[in-house]
């Protein structure tokens, strides 16, 4: 009997649709929010990047709880609640008349922003371990398609209508997700398993157990370093684009151009998942992809620090997307491989909290580094990715030792 996952399974297609709509809405806002904060509220780069930090700080605190709640009460209820919070937060951004409302909206979205964490757990529920990296890669394919459409749409809507318009469209998309999830998505954790998880306290991983789990600690540390570097990029890219890539051009041209570059990144992410990921995993394994992906991402940040051409920036973003597309699904898959199956939601919550903590630091200092020079965040980010490469080497040894042990046992 073939144990491979059915890629056209109704549940998988539905969860990918949920992620796609979520990312279209969120990425519509991505290139606009920093420019909106600067133009409409006269916020400095330091405060703008703190606005981005607020989301990840809230997500860092809430992430593990959302993962554990989905283990014990089901994936679907947590998805619905988080989507409602996201829709409300987008409306708040569009109607905001003060900096305080902007920060409150981002905190609300961060607290309820368990969509992706729970979606990742859902996918691991319905796919066998041998196909888990590929299945998680499909999430990044959905990310990629969303990032192709979302940023470009946000830039166009902002240029044609008003800079607040993308927030309201994103709110409509998030609201549609609530209905889609409620009507179509089937629960992936059985009532019996949920009851057992509640009885056993499943999904709850104590700090001491995390510290004693060396492979998990390695995955978390590599993810932390990589996401720290990514946080510097994410929090300053719109400002960098306006100051460097589109210097001297109109605000509308900058908004549209930045959105299109992010769309190219989304295209690279999609192609990576649909074409490259499976053969690369089969040939090299997850641990080596983590190392190679980290190196590729670091090199592209160094390129951003050196260029001024939008066309080169777009091509470089495509390469950055390939590094991201092979690294993150691989690290997520390895994280779930370090714990028992009933802890998948909890460990993915911890994994995403480690990444959120890194982004808290990255986005918090991104504005300060940008104020020194528009390229400083990219020099620092490149170095952090190279540190992630060095930190991933013990993971290679662990997986090689695990593979050798499996061969010995199988003899």
VEXZA-659218 format. One record per residue (C-alpha): x, y, z. Coordinates in nm, 2 decimals, padded with zeros to 4 digits. Example, Ala and Ser with C-alpha at 12.3 -4.5 7.8 and 13.67 -1.06 7.14 Angstrom:
// VEXZA-659218
+--------+--------+--------+
!      x !      y !      z !
+--------+--------+--------+
!  01.23 ! -00.45 !  00.78 !
!  01.37 ! -00.11 !  00.71 !
+--------+--------+--------+
***
This chain:
// VEXZA-659218
+--------+--------+--------+
!      x !      y !      z !
+--------+--------+--------+
!  00.00 !  00.00 !  00.00 !
!  00.14 !  00.34 ! -00.10 !
!  00.19 !  00.55 !  00.21 !
!  00.28 !  00.87 !  00.03 !
!  00.06 !  01.17 !  00.11 !
! -00.22 !  01.26 ! -00.14 !
! -00.12 !  01.60 ! -00.25 !
! -00.47 !  01.66 ! -00.38 !
! -00.63 !  01.56 ! -00.05 !
! -00.92 !  01.79 !  00.03 !
! -00.78 !  01.88 !  00.38 !
! -00.44 !  01.97 !  00.24 !
! -00.58 !  02.17 ! -00.04 !
! -00.81 !  02.36 !  00.20 !
! -00.53 !  02.44 !  00.45 !
! -00.31 !  02.56 !  00.17 !
! -00.60 !  02.78 !  00.05 !
! -00.63 !  02.92 !  00.40 !
! -00.26 !  03.00 !  00.41 !
! -00.27 !  03.15 !  00.06 !
! -00.55 !  03.40 !  00.14 !
! -00.39 !  03.48 !  00.48 !
! -00.05 !  03.56 !  00.31 !
! -00.22 !  03.76 !  00.03 !
! -00.38 !  03.98 !  00.30 !
! -00.07 !  04.01 !  00.52 !
!  00.18 !  04.07 !  00.23 !
! -00.05 !  04.33 !  00.09 !
!  00.02 !  04.53 !  00.40 !
!  00.40 !  04.44 !  00.42 !
!  00.54 !  04.70 !  00.18 !
!  00.29 !  04.96 !  00.28 !
!  00.30 !  04.97 !  00.66 !
!  00.64 !  05.13 !  00.71 !
!  00.57 !  05.39 !  00.44 !
!  00.22 !  05.45 !  00.59 !
!  00.37 !  05.50 !  00.93 !
!  00.63 !  05.75 !  00.80 !
!  00.40 !  05.95 !  00.57 !
!  00.08 !  05.96 !  00.77 !
!  00.22 !  05.96 !  01.13 !
!  00.57 !  06.11 !  01.08 !
!  00.73 !  05.82 !  01.26 !
!  01.11 !  05.79 !  01.26 !
!  01.28 !  05.47 !  01.13 !
!  01.36 !  05.37 !  01.49 !
!  00.99 !  05.38 !  01.59 !
!  00.87 !  05.23 !  01.26 !
!  01.08 !  04.92 !  01.32 !
!  00.95 !  04.90 !  01.68 !
!  00.60 !  04.89 !  01.53 !
!  00.70 !  04.57 !  01.35 !
!  00.87 !  04.44 !  01.66 !
!  00.54 !  04.48 !  01.85 !
!  00.38 !  04.21 !  01.63 !
!  00.65 !  03.96 !  01.69 !
!  00.68 !  04.03 !  02.06 !
!  00.31 !  03.95 !  02.10 !
!  00.35 !  03.64 !  01.88 !
!  00.65 !  03.53 !  02.08 !
!  00.45 !  03.53 !  02.40 !
!  00.13 !  03.37 !  02.25 !
!  00.29 !  03.13 !  02.00 !
!  00.36 !  02.83 !  02.23 !
!  00.02 !  02.86 !  02.39 !
! -00.16 !  02.86 !  02.06 !
!  00.03 !  02.55 !  01.95 !
! -00.05 !  02.37 !  02.27 !
! -00.42 !  02.48 !  02.25 !
! -00.44 !  02.34 !  01.90 !
! -00.30 !  02.01 !  02.04 !
! -00.56 !  01.99 !  02.31 !
! -00.87 !  02.16 !  02.17 !
! -00.82 !  02.11 !  01.79 !
! -00.66 !  02.30 !  01.51 !
! -00.98 !  02.44 !  01.35 !
! -01.11 !  02.64 !  01.66 !
! -00.76 !  02.80 !  01.71 !
! -00.74 !  02.89 !  01.34 !
! -01.08 !  03.06 !  01.34 !
! -01.00 !  03.27 !  01.65 !
! -00.67 !  03.38 !  01.51 !
! -00.82 !  03.48 !  01.18 !
! -01.09 !  03.69 !  01.36 !
! -00.81 !  03.87 !  01.55 !
! -00.62 !  03.93 !  01.23 !
! -00.93 !  04.08 !  01.05 !
! -00.99 !  04.32 !  01.34 !
! -00.63 !  04.43 !  01.35 !
! -00.63 !  04.52 !  00.98 !
! -00.95 !  04.73 !  01.02 !
! -00.78 !  04.91 !  01.32 !
! -00.47 !  04.99 !  01.10 !
! -00.70 !  05.13 !  00.83 !
! -00.89 !  05.35 !  01.07 !
! -00.60 !  05.45 !  01.29 !
! -00.57 !  05.81 !  01.39 !
! -00.28 !  05.78 !  01.63 !
!  00.05 !  05.59 !  01.68 !
! -00.10 !  05.42 !  01.98 !
! -00.38 !  05.26 !  01.77 !
! -00.11 !  05.13 !  01.52 !
!  00.08 !  04.96 !  01.80 !
! -00.24 !  04.82 !  01.95 !
! -00.34 !  04.67 !  01.62 !
! -00.01 !  04.50 !  01.57 !
! -00.01 !  04.36 !  01.92 !
! -00.36 !  04.22 !  01.86 !
! -00.25 !  04.05 !  01.54 !
!  00.05 !  03.91 !  01.71 !
! -00.14 !  03.76 !  02.00 !
! -00.40 !  03.59 !  01.77 !
! -00.15 !  03.53 !  01.49 !
! -00.14 !  03.15 !  01.52 !
! -00.26 !  03.09 !  01.17 !
!  00.07 !  02.97 !  01.03 !
!  00.18 !  02.78 !  01.35 !
! -00.15 !  02.58 !  01.36 !
! -00.14 !  02.53 !  00.98 !
!  00.20 !  02.38 !  01.00 !
!  00.08 !  02.14 !  01.28 !
! -00.22 !  02.05 !  01.07 !
!  00.00 !  01.96 !  00.78 !
!  00.22 !  01.74 !  00.99 !
! -00.10 !  01.57 !  01.13 !
! -00.21 !  01.45 !  00.78 !
!  00.13 !  01.35 !  00.63 !
!  00.37 !  01.07 !  00.71 !
!  00.71 !  01.16 !  00.85 !
!  00.89 !  01.06 !  00.52 !
!  00.70 !  01.33 !  00.33 !
!  00.68 !  01.60 !  00.61 !
!  00.94 !  01.83 !  00.47 !
!  00.78 !  01.83 !  00.13 !
!  00.44 !  01.89 !  00.28 !
!  00.57 !  02.18 !  00.49 !
!  00.73 !  02.30 !  00.17 !
!  00.38 !  02.32 !  00.02 !
!  00.30 !  02.58 !  00.28 !
!  00.59 !  02.79 !  00.15 !
!  00.46 !  02.74 ! -00.20 !
!  00.13 !  02.89 ! -00.08 !
!  00.34 !  03.16 !  00.08 !
!  00.52 !  03.22 ! -00.25 !
!  00.20 !  03.25 ! -00.45 !
!  00.06 !  03.48 ! -00.18 !
!  00.37 !  03.69 ! -00.20 !
!  00.36 !  03.72 ! -00.57 !
!  00.01 !  03.86 ! -00.56 !
! -00.01 !  04.04 ! -00.22 !
!  00.28 !  04.29 ! -00.23 !
!  00.22 !  04.39 ! -00.59 !
! -00.15 !  04.43 ! -00.52 !
! -00.07 !  04.64 ! -00.21 !
!  00.16 !  04.86 ! -00.41 !
! -00.10 !  04.91 ! -00.69 !
! -00.39 !  04.97 ! -00.45 !
! -00.18 !  05.23 ! -00.26 !
! -00.07 !  05.40 ! -00.57 !
! -00.41 !  05.41 ! -00.75 !
! -00.64 !  05.47 ! -00.45 !
! -00.51 !  05.55 ! -00.10 !
! -00.24 !  05.41 !  00.12 !
! -00.51 !  05.29 !  00.37 !
! -00.70 !  05.09 !  00.11 !
! -00.48 !  04.77 !  00.13 !
! -00.56 !  04.74 !  00.50 !
! -00.93 !  04.72 !  00.44 !
! -00.89 !  04.47 !  00.15 !
! -00.67 !  04.26 !  00.38 !
! -00.94 !  04.27 !  00.64 !
! -01.19 !  04.14 !  00.39 !
! -00.96 !  03.86 !  00.30 !
! -00.91 !  03.76 !  00.66 !
! -01.28 !  03.76 !  00.72 !
! -01.33 !  03.54 !  00.42 !
! -01.09 !  03.30 !  00.58 !
! -01.31 !  03.26 !  00.89 !
! -01.60 !  03.14 !  00.67 !
! -01.38 !  02.92 !  00.46 !
! -01.22 !  02.75 !  00.77 !
! -01.56 !  02.70 !  00.94 !
! -01.74 !  02.56 !  00.64 !
! -01.47 !  02.35 !  00.47 !
! -01.18 !  02.25 !  00.69 !
! -01.20 !  01.92 !  00.88 !
! -01.04 !  01.88 !  01.22 !
! -00.72 !  01.68 !  01.20 !
! -00.69 !  01.59 !  01.57 !
! -00.95 !  01.34 !  01.68 !
! -01.16 !  01.39 !  01.99 !
! -01.00 !  01.09 !  02.15 !
! -00.65 !  01.23 !  02.08 !
! -00.75 !  01.57 !  02.21 !
! -00.89 !  01.41 !  02.53 !
! -00.57 !  01.21 !  02.57 !
! -00.36 !  01.52 !  02.51 !
! -00.55 !  01.71 !  02.78 !
! -00.52 !  01.42 !  03.02 !
! -00.15 !  01.38 !  02.96 !
! -00.08 !  01.75 !  02.93 !
!  00.04 !  01.68 !  02.59 !
!  00.20 !  01.96 !  02.39 !
!  00.35 !  02.11 !  02.70 !
!  00.73 !  02.10 !  02.68 !
!  00.91 !  02.21 !  02.99 !
!  01.21 !  02.44 !  02.96 !
!  01.44 !  02.18 !  03.12 !
!  01.33 !  01.92 !  02.85 !
!  01.41 !  02.17 !  02.58 !
!  01.75 !  02.24 !  02.71 !
!  01.83 !  01.87 !  02.74 !
!  01.72 !  01.80 !  02.38 !
!  02.04 !  01.88 !  02.20 !
!  01.91 !  01.84 !  01.84 !
!  01.61 !  02.06 !  01.92 !
!  01.84 !  02.33 !  02.08 !
!  02.05 !  02.32 !  01.76 !
!  01.75 !  02.37 !  01.54 !
!  01.62 !  02.65 !  01.76 !
!  01.96 !  02.83 !  01.77 !
!  02.00 !  02.81 !  01.39 !
!  01.65 !  02.93 !  01.34 !
!  01.71 !  03.22 !  01.58 !
!  02.03 !  03.34 !  01.41 !
!  01.87 !  03.32 !  01.07 !
!  01.56 !  03.49 !  01.17 !
!  01.75 !  03.77 !  01.35 !
!  01.92 !  03.85 !  01.02 !
!  01.59 !  03.82 !  00.83 !
!  01.43 !  04.06 !  01.09 !
!  01.68 !  04.33 !  00.99 !
!  01.59 !  04.28 !  00.63 !
!  01.21 !  04.27 !  00.68 !
!  01.19 !  04.57 !  00.91 !
!  01.40 !  04.80 !  00.68 !
!  01.34 !  04.68 !  00.32 !
!  01.07 !  04.93 !  00.24 !
!  01.27 !  05.22 !  00.38 !
!  01.59 !  05.09 !  00.21 !
!  01.40 !  05.06 ! -00.12 !
!  01.27 !  05.42 ! -00.09 !
!  01.62 !  05.56 !  00.01 !
!  01.85 !  05.35 ! -00.21 !
!  01.67 !  05.16 ! -00.49 !
!  01.42 !  05.43 ! -00.58 !
!  01.61 !  05.74 ! -00.45 !
!  01.47 !  06.05 ! -00.62 !
!  01.16 !  05.89 ! -00.75 !
!  00.80 !  05.96 ! -00.64 !
!  00.64 !  05.80 ! -00.34 !
!  00.39 !  05.61 ! -00.57 !
!  00.68 !  05.47 ! -00.78 !
!  00.86 !  05.36 ! -00.47 !
!  00.56 !  05.19 ! -00.32 !
!  00.49 !  05.01 ! -00.65 !
!  00.85 !  04.91 ! -00.71 !
!  00.90 !  04.77 ! -00.36 !
!  00.58 !  04.57 ! -00.39 !
!  00.70 !  04.42 ! -00.73 !
!  01.04 !  04.33 ! -00.58 !
!  00.86 !  04.15 ! -00.30 !
!  00.64 !  03.97 ! -00.56 !
!  00.96 !  03.84 ! -00.73 !
!  01.07 !  03.70 ! -00.39 !
!  00.73 !  03.53 ! -00.37 !
!  00.78 !  03.38 ! -00.72 !
!  01.12 !  03.25 ! -00.61 !
!  00.97 !  03.09 ! -00.31 !
!  00.70 !  02.92 ! -00.51 !
!  00.94 !  02.78 ! -00.77 !
!  01.16 !  02.65 ! -00.49 !
!  00.88 !  02.45 ! -00.33 !
!  00.73 !  02.32 ! -00.66 !
!  01.06 !  02.24 ! -00.84 !
!  01.36 !  02.23 ! -00.62 !
!  01.27 !  02.12 ! -00.26 !
!  01.18 !  01.75 ! -00.30 !
!  01.48 !  01.65 ! -00.52 !
!  01.71 !  01.85 ! -00.29 !
!  01.58 !  01.69 !  00.02 !
!  01.60 !  01.34 ! -00.14 !
!  01.96 !  01.41 ! -00.24 !
!  02.11 !  01.61 !  00.05 !
!  01.87 !  01.57 !  00.35 !
!  01.72 !  01.85 !  00.57 !
!  02.04 !  01.92 !  00.77 !
!  02.25 !  02.01 !  00.47 !
!  01.97 !  02.22 !  00.32 !
!  01.96 !  02.42 !  00.65 !
!  02.34 !  02.49 !  00.61 !
!  02.32 !  02.57 !  00.24 !
!  02.00 !  02.78 !  00.27 !
!  02.16 !  02.99 !  00.55 !
!  02.47 !  03.05 !  00.34 !
!  02.27 !  03.15 !  00.04 !
!  02.06 !  03.40 !  00.24 !
!  02.37 !  03.55 !  00.40 !
!  02.53 !  03.61 !  00.07 !
!  02.23 !  03.78 ! -00.08 !
!  02.22 !  04.02 !  00.22 !
!  02.58 !  04.12 !  00.14 !
!  02.47 !  04.19 ! -00.22 !
!  02.19 !  04.41 ! -00.10 !
!  02.45 !  04.61 !  00.09 !
!  02.64 !  04.67 ! -00.23 !
!  02.38 !  04.75 ! -00.50 !
!  02.16 !  05.04 ! -00.60 !
!  01.97 !  04.88 ! -00.90 !
!  01.61 !  04.77 ! -00.86 !
!  01.66 !  04.50 ! -01.13 !
!  01.96 !  04.35 ! -00.95 !
!  01.76 !  04.38 ! -00.62 !
!  01.48 !  04.18 ! -00.77 !
!  01.71 !  03.90 ! -00.90 !
!  01.89 !  03.89 ! -00.57 !
!  01.56 !  03.86 ! -00.39 !
!  01.48 !  03.56 ! -00.61 !
!  01.80 !  03.39 ! -00.49 !
!  01.72 !  03.49 ! -00.13 !
!  01.38 !  03.32 ! -00.17 !
!  01.55 !  02.99 ! -00.28 !
!  01.77 !  03.00 !  00.04 !
!  01.46 !  03.06 !  00.25 !
!  01.26 !  02.80 !  00.07 !
!  01.50 !  02.52 !  00.14 !
!  01.61 !  02.62 !  00.49 !
!  01.28 !  02.69 !  00.67 !
!  01.08 !  02.38 !  00.58 !
!  01.38 !  02.17 !  00.66 !
!  01.44 !  02.32 !  01.00 !
!  01.06 !  02.29 !  01.08 !
!  01.07 !  01.92 !  00.98 !
!  01.38 !  01.85 !  01.19 !
!  01.22 !  02.03 !  01.49 !
!  00.92 !  01.80 !  01.48 !
!  01.16 !  01.50 !  01.44 !
!  01.32 !  01.58 !  01.78 !
!  01.00 !  01.51 !  01.98 !
!  00.72 !  01.26 !  02.01 !
!  00.43 !  01.30 !  01.76 !
!  00.19 !  01.42 !  02.02 !
!  00.42 !  01.72 !  02.09 !
!  00.42 !  01.85 !  01.73 !
!  00.19 !  02.15 !  01.78 !
!  00.38 !  02.24 !  02.10 !
!  00.73 !  02.21 !  01.94 !
!  00.62 !  02.41 !  01.63 !
!  00.49 !  02.68 !  01.87 !
!  00.83 !  02.68 !  02.05 !
!  01.01 !  02.69 !  01.71 !
!  00.80 !  02.99 !  01.59 !
!  00.85 !  03.16 !  01.93 !
!  01.23 !  03.13 !  01.89 !
!  01.20 !  03.28 !  01.54 !
!  00.97 !  03.55 !  01.68 !
!  01.21 !  03.63 !  01.96 !
!  01.49 !  03.67 !  01.70 !
!  01.27 !  03.90 !  01.49 !
!  01.20 !  04.11 !  01.81 !
!  01.57 !  04.18 !  01.83 !
!  01.62 !  04.22 !  01.46 !
!  01.33 !  04.46 !  01.41 !
!  01.40 !  04.65 !  01.73 !
!  01.75 !  04.74 !  01.62 !
!  01.69 !  04.75 !  01.25 !
!  01.58 !  05.11 !  01.26 !
!  01.88 !  05.21 !  01.46 !
!  02.12 !  05.04 !  01.22 !
!  01.93 !  05.20 !  00.92 !
!  01.97 !  05.54 !  01.08 !
!  02.35 !  05.49 !  01.07 !
!  02.34 !  05.39 !  00.70 !
!  02.07 !  05.24 !  00.48 !
!  02.29 !  04.94 !  00.41 !
!  02.41 !  04.87 !  00.77 !
!  02.13 !  04.62 !  00.85 !
!  02.23 !  04.41 !  00.55 !
!  02.60 !  04.39 !  00.65 !
!  02.50 !  04.29 !  01.00 !
!  02.23 !  04.05 !  00.88 !
!  02.48 !  03.87 !  00.64 !
!  02.71 !  03.81 !  00.93 !
!  02.43 !  03.66 !  01.14 !
!  02.34 !  03.42 !  00.86 !
!  02.70 !  03.31 !  00.84 !
!  02.69 !  03.24 !  01.21 !
!  02.38 !  03.03 !  01.15 !
!  02.58 !  02.83 !  00.89 !
!  02.85 !  02.76 !  01.15 !
!  02.59 !  02.67 !  01.41 !
!  02.42 !  02.42 !  01.17 !
!  02.73 !  02.20 !  01.14 !
!  02.66 !  01.99 !  01.46 !
!  02.31 !  01.92 !  01.30 !
!  02.49 !  01.76 !  01.01 !
!  02.68 !  01.53 !  01.24 !
!  02.37 !  01.44 !  01.44 !
!  02.18 !  01.34 !  01.13 !
!  02.47 !  01.15 !  00.99 !
!  02.51 !  00.96 !  01.32 !
!  02.13 !  00.89 !  01.33 !
!  02.14 !  00.75 !  00.97 !
!  02.44 !  00.53 !  01.06 !
!  02.26 !  00.40 !  01.37 !
!  01.95 !  00.32 !  01.16 !
!  02.16 !  00.12 !  00.92 !
!  02.32 ! -00.08 !  01.21 !
!  01.98 ! -00.15 !  01.36 !
!  01.84 ! -00.26 !  01.02 !
!  02.11 ! -00.52 !  00.97 !
+--------+--------+--------+
***
